[in-house]
Amino acid sequence: MSRRISPVIPGFGLTLGYTVVYLSLIVLIPLAVMFVHAAQLTFEQFWAIISSPRTLAALKLSFGTALCAAVINGIIGTLLAWVLVRYTFPGRKIIDAMIDLPFALPTAVAGIALTALYTPNGLVGQFAESLGFKIAYTPLGITLALTFVTLPFVVRTVQPVLADIPREVEEAAACLGAKPLQVFRYILAPALLPAWLTGFALAFARGVGEYGSVIFIAGNMPMKTEILPLLIMVKLDQYDYTGATAIGVMMLVVSFILLLLINLLQRRIETP
């Protein structure tokens, strides 16, 4: 007679209950309260807040710079993952550990360091000033800050997938006459693309909501370098809690739609 083996963790019903309760307390209920609070506004009031020129300028800046930073890290992060996986060299472990530094470093400290570096009298900013353009207090500076903060996401999602791809597959393709570009296009890219999209989505989502590292280097000029999280803080400082909630709801909806589209694209790529 076969002996029934007890599961390591409780059954499906109990674990699902704990999962739903935890998810509700941490995510669903706070987001639902935000929607309920925003419902105090009429549709005309809500639309007037989210369609004001200042809000639209901050929306364009936040999502535009986050998208640019995610694209930059999508390219540079893939190259970093390739170097860390494919090559062995002195200092490799140190560089690998430094990739996670933006996770451990307080974002405000990163913002102060980047601002000191890229201001017109900073170590790098003075050379940019002599060439006729500014880095700090411009959208370029915001993009650099977001690039720094979101660097680990693409690297850490692509790196394990790249490590699992056997080198023999690439060597076999090369022996059959495939050129390096063909090897990348037909062998590496299909395997890396789902992980790359995941890292891209995580970097983009983090960049949209980033505050600490951006507020110092942005300059915070309305209609120019004011990001959405800062605009929400301005509303809260003015005790306009309903207006801040309305902007938060808009930010949540736009982010959810964009992430949903990325996830649908990823699922379509993974489906044979």
C-alpha positions in Angstrom: 0.0 0.0 0.0 1.4 3.4 -1.0 2.1 5.8 1.8 0.6 9.3 1.4 3.3 12.0 1.6 2.3 15.1 3.5 2.9 18.4 1.6 5.7 20.6 2.8 3.3 23.6 3.0 -0.5 23.6 3.6 -3.0 22.8 0.9 -4.2 25.0 -1.9 -7.2 26.5 -0.1 -5.2 27.7 2.9 -2.3 29.1 0.9 -4.6 30.8 -1.5 -6.5 32.4 1.4 -3.2 33.7 2.9 -2.1 35.0 -0.5 -5.4 36.8 -1.2 -5.5 38.4 2.3 -1.8 39.5 2.1 -2.3 40.9 -1.4 -5.5 42.7 -0.3 -3.9 44.3 2.7 -0.7 45.4 1.0 -1.9 46.3 -2.5 -5.6 46.0 -3.3 -7.2 47.8 -0.3 -4.8 50.9 -0.5 -5.4 51.2 -4.2 -9.1 50.9 -3.8 -9.1 53.6 -1.1 -7.3 55.9 -3.5 -10.1 55.3 -6.1 -12.7 55.8 -3.4 -11.2 59.1 -2.3 -10.9 60.3 -5.9 -14.6 59.5 -6.4 -15.4 62.5 -4.2 -14.7 64.6 -7.3 -17.2 65.0 -10.1 -16.0 63.9 -13.6 -15.6 67.5 -14.6 -13.5 68.3 -11.6 -11.4 65.1 -12.1 -10.9 65.9 -15.8 -9.9 69.5 -15.0 -7.2 68.3 -12.7 -5.7 65.6 -14.9 -5.9 67.7 -18.1 -4.4 70.9 -16.7 -1.3 72.0 -18.6 0.9 71.6 -15.5 -0.3 68.0 -15.0 0.1 67.1 -18.7 3.6 68.5 -18.8 4.6 66.5 -15.7 3.0 63.4 -17.2 4.9 63.8 -20.4 8.1 64.4 -18.6 7.8 61.5 -16.1 6.7 58.9 -18.7 9.1 60.2 -21.4 12.2 60.1 -19.2 11.2 56.8 -17.7 10.8 55.3 -21.2 14.2 56.7 -22.3 15.9 55.4 -19.2 14.4 51.9 -19.7 15.5 51.8 -23.3 19.0 52.9 -22.4 19.2 50.3 -19.7 17.7 47.7 -22.1 20.7 48.2 -24.3 23.5 48.8 -21.8 22.1 46.3 -19.3 22.1 43.6 -21.9 25.7 44.4 -22.8 26.7 44.3 -19.1 24.9 40.9 -18.6 26.7 39.6 -21.7 30.1 40.6 -20.4 29.5 39.2 -16.9 28.3 35.9 -18.2 30.5 35.3 -21.2 33.9 36.6 -20.0 36.2 36.0 -17.0 38.4 38.9 -16.0 40.0 40.5 -12.9 37.4 42.5 -10.9 34.4 40.7 -12.4 32.9 39.9 -9.0 33.3 43.5 -7.9 31.5 44.8 -11.1 28.8 42.2 -10.6 28.3 43.4 -7.0 28.2 47.0 -8.1 25.2 46.3 -10.4 23.0 46.0 -7.3 24.4 49.2 -5.7 21.3 51.3 -6.8 19.2 48.9 -4.8 21.2 49.4 -1.6 22.0 53.1 -1.9 19.3 55.5 -0.7 17.9 57.3 -3.7 18.3 60.7 -2.1 22.0 60.0 -1.7 22.2 59.1 -5.4 20.3 62.2 -6.3 22.7 64.5 -4.3 25.8 62.7 -5.8 24.4 63.0 -9.4 23.5 66.7 -8.9 27.0 67.5 -7.5 28.5 65.7 -10.5 26.4 67.2 -13.3 25.7 70.8 -12.2 27.4 73.5 -14.3 30.2 73.7 -11.7 30.4 70.0 -11.2 33.1 67.6 -12.4 31.2 66.6 -15.5 28.8 69.4 -15.8 31.5 72.0 -16.3 32.6 70.3 -19.5 29.0 70.0 -20.7 28.6 73.7 -20.0 31.7 74.6 -22.0 30.1 72.6 -24.9 27.0 74.6 -24.7 24.4 72.4 -23.0 23.3 71.6 -19.5 22.7 68.2 -17.8 21.4 69.1 -14.4 18.0 70.8 -14.1 17.0 69.5 -17.5 15.1 66.4 -18.8 18.6 64.9 -19.6 19.6 65.0 -16.0 16.3 63.3 -15.0 17.0 60.6 -17.5 20.5 60.0 -16.2 19.1 59.7 -12.6 16.5 57.2 -13.7 19.1 55.3 -15.7 21.2 54.9 -12.6 18.3 53.8 -10.4 16.8 51.3 -12.9 20.1 49.8 -14.0 19.9 46.5 -12.1 16.5 45.4 -13.5 17.5 44.5 -17.1 20.9 43.1 -16.0 19.4 40.8 -13.3 16.6 39.5 -15.6 18.7 38.8 -18.6 21.8 37.5 -16.9 20.4 34.1 -15.7 18.7 33.4 -19.0 21.9 34.2 -20.9 23.8 31.9 -18.5 21.4 29.0 -19.3 22.0 29.2 -23.1 24.6 26.6 -23.9 27.6 27.9 -25.7 27.5 24.7 -27.9 24.4 25.9 -29.6 26.2 29.1 -30.8 29.3 27.1 -31.8 27.1 24.7 -33.8 25.4 27.5 -35.6 28.8 29.1 -36.4 30.1 25.7 -37.7 27.1 25.6 -40.0 28.0 28.9 -41.5 25.9 31.3 -39.5 27.3 34.8 -39.1 27.5 36.4 -35.6 24.5 38.6 -36.4 22.5 35.6 -37.5 23.4 33.7 -34.3 22.2 36.6 -32.2 19.0 37.1 -34.2 17.9 33.5 -34.5 19.3 31.8 -31.4 20.0 34.4 -28.6 17.3 37.0 -29.3 14.3 34.6 -29.1 15.5 33.2 -25.8 16.4 36.6 -24.3 13.5 38.7 -25.4 10.9 37.6 -22.8 13.4 38.2 -20.0 14.4 41.5 -21.6 10.8 42.7 -21.8 10.4 41.8 -18.1 13.4 43.8 -17.1 12.3 46.7 -19.4 8.9 46.7 -17.8 10.3 46.7 -14.3 12.8 49.5 -15.1 10.0 51.6 -16.7 7.6 51.1 -13.8 10.4 52.0 -11.3 11.3 55.1 -13.3 7.8 56.4 -13.5 7.4 56.5 -9.7 10.9 57.5 -8.8 11.2 60.5 -6.5 14.3 60.7 -4.3 17.0 60.5 -6.9 15.2 62.9 -9.3 14.1 65.7 -7.1 17.6 67.1 -6.6 18.8 67.0 -10.2 15.5 68.0 -11.8 15.4 71.6 -10.7 11.6 71.2 -10.1 10.5 74.0 -12.5 6.8 73.8 -13.3 6.0 73.0 -16.9 9.7 72.2 -17.5 11.3 69.8 -15.1 8.5 69.0 -12.6 7.8 65.2 -12.4 4.5 63.7 -11.4 5.5 62.5 -8.0 6.7 66.0 -7.1 3.4 67.5 -8.4 1.6 65.1 -6.0 3.8 66.2 -3.1 3.0 69.9 -4.0 -0.7 69.1 -3.9 -0.2 67.4 -0.5 1.7 70.4 0.9 -1.2 72.6 -0.2 -3.6 70.2 1.6 -5.2 69.4 -1.7 -5.6 65.7 -0.9 -8.3 65.1 -3.5 -6.2 66.7 -6.2 -3.2 64.6 -5.3 -5.3 61.5 -5.3 -6.7 62.3 -8.7 -3.2 62.6 -10.2 -2.2 59.4 -8.4 -5.2 57.6 -10.0 -4.3 58.9 -13.4 -0.7 57.8 -12.9 -1.8 54.4 -11.8 -4.2 53.8 -14.7 -1.7 54.9 -17.3 1.1 52.8 -15.8 -1.2 49.8 -15.6 -2.2 50.1 -19.2 1.4 50.3 -20.4 2.5 47.4 -18.2 -0.5 45.4 -19.4 0.5 45.9 -23.0 4.1 44.9 -22.3 3.0 41.8 -20.5 0.6 40.9 -23.4 3.4 41.3 -25.9 5.7 39.2 -23.7 3.1 36.4 -23.5 2.5 36.5 -27.2 6.3 36.1 -27.8 6.5 33.2 -25.4 3.6 31.4 -27.0 4.9 29.1 -29.7 
